[in-house]
Amino acid sequence: MLSRDILRQSPDHNIAPAVAHFLNCFFGKVLAASSKGSTGSPQSKTQKKSSESASSKKGQSAFSQLTSDGVWSDIKEFAKHKYQFEAPDDVRVGTKRVAVLRNLCQKVGITIAARKYDLHSTTPFQPSDILNLQPVVKHSVPTCTDARKLMEAGKIRMAEGTLNEAYALFSEAFSLLQQINGPMHKDAANCCRYLAMVLYHAGDTAGAIVQQHRELIINERCLGLDHPDTAHSYGNMALFYHGLNQTELALRHMSRTLLLLSLASGPDHPDVAATLINVAMMYQDASNMSTALRYLQEALKKNERLLGPGHIQTAVCYHALAIAFSCMGAYKLSVQHETKTHDILVKQLGSDDSRTKDSENWLNTFKGREQQVIAQKQKGQGTVPSANAVEFLKGSSWIIPSNEGSCDPIWW
């Protein structure tokens, strides 16, 4: 809203300076014009002369009166008025600058020069960095109703476990979308993702990779290389490659996923934490427990900070940590973390939920293993971790959706 007001009040020849000044106020530290001292540089003297000449005719430009404190004060007031949200005092410090800059440019239609910006400097942007201002058109995207109904029916069949019927419905929907919208369309990409999920659950991992690669290509061309859906496509590709025991290739795709998610939403986002859990599971299956433990601890910190200590995704982290400690033979720590998992699930889902009962079974398993270790120590045999611990734990993994209505797998 602030940027729109500035653009409306600025003449065409002042668009680039106005946008650069607003971005400097938002990301940098711009003080009031009267408090800025003269730098003594030839450029500042030239700007002073031109501003004096302009002020003698029209007065000072509207955008030059903006300051960083004023912009952030208006943002807080707007958030309180429109959303009844009290922005914290440290909102300015905690802003994810790259992600916010990316989204702001997309929403307003600003094109900036591709260079390495120091977003923590006083004035990170210059008028020459503003390359273009494109119109942003809001319109309703037409959808194919018949294909949408087929996809919804396919999702119901997939949830029921009738994979053959689900595959037939998704295939018919994809054929219909190709005839109406063409192959490069967002709905076609979604249909490819569902086809990949059906094939993955049916055991055809190679076929799932083919469909997932098709979805990845469509998302990159239709939505962009740095779109969150493109990042999720890379994440699903990584899971499918891991299903074929190509862990190195899977980890490369996961690294790409983390990079794109950090760019689009910032490093502090629940999707980043969920991706870290998947990366940790891959390292765990490769018996690299120390690296897996670091990823899980980082995911736990993010979920506790973003979602709260009593959230289900936080319980996912505790459960994954319990498995990791069990693979390392630290059964006491496994019991502690699985106890936290069980407490959260009882509070959130109730004691009769299947996941709560599974957590209780895990807890009993860890307690039994801990008692075995204590008995071995008392007999003087020492701790003998099971060589097949990783294989045993892999066979009992849970798969739950990362969020409501999503089919992207998150290991539980």
C-alpha positions in Angstrom: 0.0 0.0 0.0 2.8 2.4 0.8 4.6 1.6 -2.4 1.5 2.2 -4.4 0.9 5.6 -2.9 4.5 6.6 -3.6 4.3 5.4 -7.2 1.0 7.3 -7.8 2.5 10.6 -6.4 5.8 10.3 -8.3 6.2 11.6 -11.9 7.5 9.2 -14.5 11.1 10.5 -14.4 11.2 10.0 -10.7 10.0 6.4 -10.6 13.4 4.8 -10.2 14.6 7.2 -7.5 11.3 6.8 -5.7 11.4 3.0 -5.7 15.1 2.9 -4.7 14.4 5.4 -1.8 11.4 3.3 -0.6 13.5 0.1 -0.7 16.3 1.9 1.2 13.8 3.0 3.8 12.4 -0.6 4.1 15.7 -2.5 4.2 18.3 0.2 5.2 18.4 3.1 7.6 17.2 6.4 6.0 16.9 9.4 8.3 15.0 12.6 7.8 16.3 14.9 5.1 17.0 17.7 7.7 19.2 15.4 9.8 21.5 14.3 7.0 24.7 16.2 6.9 26.3 17.3 3.7 28.8 14.7 2.5 30.8 17.2 0.5 31.0 14.9 -2.5 30.3 16.3 -6.0 27.3 14.0 -6.4 25.7 15.4 -3.2 26.4 19.0 -4.2 24.7 18.3 -7.6 21.7 16.6 -5.9 21.5 19.6 -3.5 21.4 22.1 -6.4 18.9 20.1 -8.3 16.6 19.7 -5.3 16.8 23.4 -4.5 15.9 24.1 -8.1 12.9 21.7 -8.0 11.7 23.0 -4.6 11.5 26.5 -5.9 8.9 25.4 -8.4 6.9 22.5 -6.8 8.4 21.8 -3.4 10.2 18.7 -2.4 9.1 15.4 -3.8 6.8 13.3 -1.7 9.0 10.2 -1.6 12.0 12.2 -0.3 10.1 12.8 3.0 10.0 9.1 3.8 12.2 7.7 6.5 12.9 4.2 7.7 11.2 4.8 11.0 8.1 6.3 9.3 7.8 3.4 6.9 7.9 0.8 9.6 5.6 2.8 11.8 3.0 2.9 8.9 3.5 -0.9 8.3 2.7 -1.7 12.0 -0.3 0.6 12.0 -1.6 -0.9 8.8 -1.2 -4.5 10.2 -3.0 -3.5 13.4 -5.9 -1.8 11.5 -6.4 -4.4 8.8 -5.4 -7.7 10.5 -5.7 -6.8 14.2 -2.1 -7.9 14.5 0.3 -6.3 16.9 3.7 -6.4 15.2 6.5 -7.0 17.7 9.1 -4.4 18.3 11.8 -6.5 16.8 9.9 -7.2 13.6 12.3 -5.0 11.6 15.4 -6.9 12.9 13.8 -10.3 12.3 12.7 -9.7 8.7 14.0 -12.2 6.2 15.4 -9.7 3.8 16.0 -11.7 0.7 12.6 -13.5 0.9 10.8 -10.2 1.5 12.6 -8.4 -1.3 11.7 -11.3 -3.7 8.0 -11.2 -2.8 7.8 -7.4 -2.8 9.2 -7.2 -6.3 6.8 -9.9 -7.5 3.7 -8.3 -6.0 4.5 -4.8 -7.2 6.1 -5.7 -10.5 9.6 -4.2 -9.8 12.6 -5.5 -11.7 15.9 -4.9 -10.1 19.5 -5.5 -11.3 21.0 -8.9 -10.6 23.9 -8.2 -8.3 25.0 -8.9 -4.8 23.3 -6.4 -2.5 24.4 -5.6 1.0 20.9 -5.5 2.5 22.3 -4.6 6.0 23.9 -1.4 4.7 22.3 2.1 5.2 21.3 2.5 1.5 21.6 -0.8 -0.3 19.8 0.4 -3.5 20.6 3.0 -6.1 18.2 4.4 -8.7 20.3 2.6 -11.4 19.4 -0.7 -9.8 15.7 -0.2 -10.7 15.5 -1.6 -14.2 11.8 -1.8 -14.9 8.3 -1.5 -13.4 5.9 -3.9 -14.9 2.1 -3.9 -14.6 0.7 -6.7 -12.3 -2.6 -7.9 -13.6 -5.0 -9.7 -11.3 -7.4 -12.1 -13.0 -9.2 -15.3 -12.4 -7.3 -18.4 -13.8 -9.7 -20.6 -15.8 -9.9 -24.2 -14.6 -11.0 -27.4 -16.3 -14.0 -28.5 -14.2 -14.1 -32.1 -15.5 -10.4 -32.6 -14.9 -10.6 -31.1 -11.4 -13.5 -33.6 -10.6 -11.4 -36.5 -11.9 -8.4 -35.4 -9.8 -10.6 -35.1 -6.6 -12.0 -38.6 -7.3 -8.5 -39.9 -7.8 -7.3 -38.5 -4.5 -10.2 -40.2 -2.7 -9.3 -43.5 -4.3 -5.7 -43.1 -3.4 -6.6 -42.4 0.2 -8.8 -45.5 0.2 -5.9 -47.6 -1.1 -7.4 -48.5 -4.5 -4.3 -47.5 -6.5 -5.4 -48.9 -9.9 -8.6 -46.8 -9.9 -6.7 -43.8 -8.7 -4.1 -44.2 -11.5 -6.8 -44.5 -14.1 -8.6 -41.3 -12.9 -5.4 -39.3 -12.7 -4.3 -40.5 -16.2 -7.7 -39.5 -17.6 -7.4 -36.1 -15.9 -3.9 -35.5 -17.3 -5.0 -36.4 -20.9 -8.0 -34.0 -20.6 -5.7 -31.2 -19.3 -3.3 -31.7 -22.2 -6.1 -31.3 -24.7 -7.6 -28.2 -23.1 -4.7 -26.3 -21.4 -1.7 -27.9 -23.0 1.2 -29.7 -21.3 2.7 -26.6 -19.7 0.0 -25.8 -17.1 0.0 -25.8 -13.3 -2.9 -28.2 -13.1 -1.0 -30.6 -15.3 1.9 -30.4 -13.0 -0.3 -31.3 -10.0 -1.7 -34.2 -11.9 1.8 -35.5 -12.6 2.6 -35.2 -8.9 -0.4 -37.3 -8.0 0.5 -39.9 -10.6 4.0 -40.1 -9.1 2.5 -40.6 -5.6 0.3 -43.4 -6.9 3.2 -45.2 -8.6 5.4 -44.6 -5.5 2.9 -46.3 -3.2 2.4 -49.1 -5.7 6.1 -49.9 -5.6 7.0 -48.5 -9.1 9.6 -46.0 -7.9 11.2 -45.7 -11.4 7.9 -44.7 -12.9 7.3 -42.3 -10.0 10.6 -40.6 -10.8 9.5 -40.2 -14.5 6.2 -38.5 -13.5 7.9 -36.4 -10.8 10.5 -35.2 -13.2 7.8 -34.1 -15.6 6.1 -32.1 -12.8 9.4 -30.5 -12.0 10.0 -29.3 -15.5 6.4 -27.9 -15.8 6.8 -26.1 -12.4 10.1 -24.6 -13.4 8.7 -23.2 -16.7 5.3 -22.1 -15.5 6.0 -21.0 -11.9 9.7 -20.1 -12.0 13.0 -21.7 -10.8 12.6 -20.3 -7.2 8.9 -21.0 -6.6 8.0 -23.0 -3.4 6.2 -25.6 -5.5 9.4 -26.1 -7.5 11.2 -26.6 -4.3 8.7 -29.3 -3.2 9.1 -31.0 -6.6 12.8 -31.3 -5.9 12.0 -32.7 -2.4 9.8 -35.3 -3.8 12.4 -36.3 -6.4 14.9 -36.7 -3.6 12.5 -39.1 -1.7 11.9 -41.2 -4.8 15.7 -41.4 -5.6 16.2 -42.4 -2.0 13.7 -45.2 -2.5 16.0 -46.5 -5.2 18.9 -46.4 -2.8 20.5 -43.5 -4.7 21.2 -41.6 -1.5 23.9 -39.3 -3.0 21.6 -38.1 -5.8 18.8 -37.8 -3.3 20.9 -35.5 -1.0 21.8 -33.3 -4.0 18.1 -32.8 -4.7 17.4 -32.1 -1.0 20.2 -29.5 -1.0 18.4 -27.8 -3.9 15.1 -27.9 -2.0 16.6 -26.2 1.1 18.2 -23.5 -1.1 15.0 -22.7 -2.9 12.9 -22.8 0.3 15.3 -20.5 2.1 15.2 -18.1 -0.9 11.4 -18.1 -1.2 10.3 -18.1 2.5 13.5 -17.6 4.5 15.3 -20.2 6.7 12.8 -20.0 9.5 9.8 -21.8 8.0 8.0 -25.1 8.9 8.7 -26.5 5.4 12.4 -26.0 6.0 12.2 -27.9 9.2 10.3 -30.8 7.6 12.9 -30.9 4.8 15.7 -31.1 7.4 14.0 -34.1 9.0 13.9 -35.9 5.6 17.6 -35.1 5.1 18.4 -36.5 8.5 16.5 -39.7 7.7 18.6 -40.2 4.6 21.8 -39.8 6.5 20.5 -42.1 9.1 19.8 -44.8 6.6 23.3 -44.3 5.3 24.5 -44.9 9.0 25.9 -41.4 9.2 24.3 -40.8 12.6 26.3 -37.8 13.7 25.2 -35.7 10.6 21.6 -37.0 11.0 21.6 -35.9 14.6 22.7 -32.3 13.7 19.9 -32.0 11.1 17.3 -33.3 13.6 18.4 -30.9 16.3 18.2 -28.0 13.9 14.7 -29.1 12.8 13.6 -29.3 16.4 14.8 -25.8 17.2 12.9 -24.4 14.2 9.7 -26.2 15.0 9.8 -25.2 18.7 10.4 -21.6 17.8 7.9 -21.4 14.9 5.1 -23.8 15.8 5.5 -24.2 19.6 6.7 -27.1 21.8 3.3 -28.8 21.8 2.8 -29.0 18.0 2.5 -32.3 16.1 5.5 -31.4 13.9 7.6 -30.9 17.0 6.5 -34.4 18.1 7.8 -35.6 14.7 11.2 -34.2 15.5 11.2 -35.8 19.0 10.3 -39.1 17.5 13.0 -38.9 14.8 15.6 -38.0 17.5 14.5 -41.0 19.6 15.1 -43.3 16.6 18.5 -41.7 16.0 19.6 -42.1 19.6 18.4 -45.7 19.5 20.5 -46.4 16.4 23.5 -45.0 18.4 22.7 -47.2 21.4 21.7 -44.3 23.6 18.4 -45.8 24.7 18.0 -43.6 27.7 17.9 -40.5 25.5 15.5 -42.4 23.2 13.1 -43.0 26.0 13.3 -39.3 27.0 12.5 -38.1 23.5 9.8 -40.6 22.8 8.1 -39.8 26.1 7.9 -36.2 24.9 6.5 -37.4 21.6 3.8 -39.5 23.3 2.8 -36.6 25.6 2.3 -34.2 22.7 0.3 -36.8 20.7 -1.9 -37.6 23.7 -2.6 -33.9 24.1 -3.2 -33.1 20.4 -4.8 -36.3 19.1 -5.9 -38.3 22.1 -4.9 -41.7 23.4 -7.0 -43.6 20.9 -5.4 -42.3 17.8 -3.3 -44.8 15.8 -0.2 -42.5 15.9 -0.5 -42.2 19.7 -0.6 -46.0 20.0 2.4 -46.4 17.7 4.3 -43.9 19.8 3.4 -45.9 22.9 4.7 -49.1 21.2 8.0 -47.3 20.3 8.3 -46.1 23.9 7.9 -49.7 25.2 10.4 -50.9 22.7 13.0 -48.3 23.8 12.4 -49.1 27.4 12.9 -52.8 26.8 16.2 -52.1 25.0 17.3 -49.9 27.8 16.6 -52.7 30.3 18.6 -55.1 28.2 21.6 -52.7 28.2 21.4 -52.3 31.9 21.3 -56.1 32.4 24.3 -56.5 30.1 26.3 -54.0 32.0 25.5 -55.7 35.3 26.7 -59.0 33.8 29.9 -57.2 32.7 29.2 -57.8 29.0 29.1 -54.1 28.2 26.8 -52.4 25.7 26.3 -54.3 22.5 24.2 -52.1 20.0 22.4 -54.1 17.5 24.0 -54.2 14.1 20.6 -54.3 12.4 19.2 -51.4 14.3 18.9 -49.1 11.3 17.2 -51.8 9.2 14.8 -52.6 12.1 13.8 -49.0 12.5 13.5 -48.3 8.8 10.9 -51.0 8.5 8.5 -49.3 11.0 8.6 -45.7 9.6 5.4 -43.8 9.5 4.4 -41.5 6.6 2.1 -38.6 7.3 1.3 -35.5 5.1 3.3 -32.4 5.8 0.2 -30.3 5.9 -3.6 -30.6 5.3 -4.4 -31.6 1.8 -0.9 -32.2 0.7 0.6 -35.4 -0.6 4.2 -34.6 -0.1 5.6 -37.3 2.2 7.2 -36.5 5.5 8.7 -39.4 7.3 7.4 -40.1 10.8 
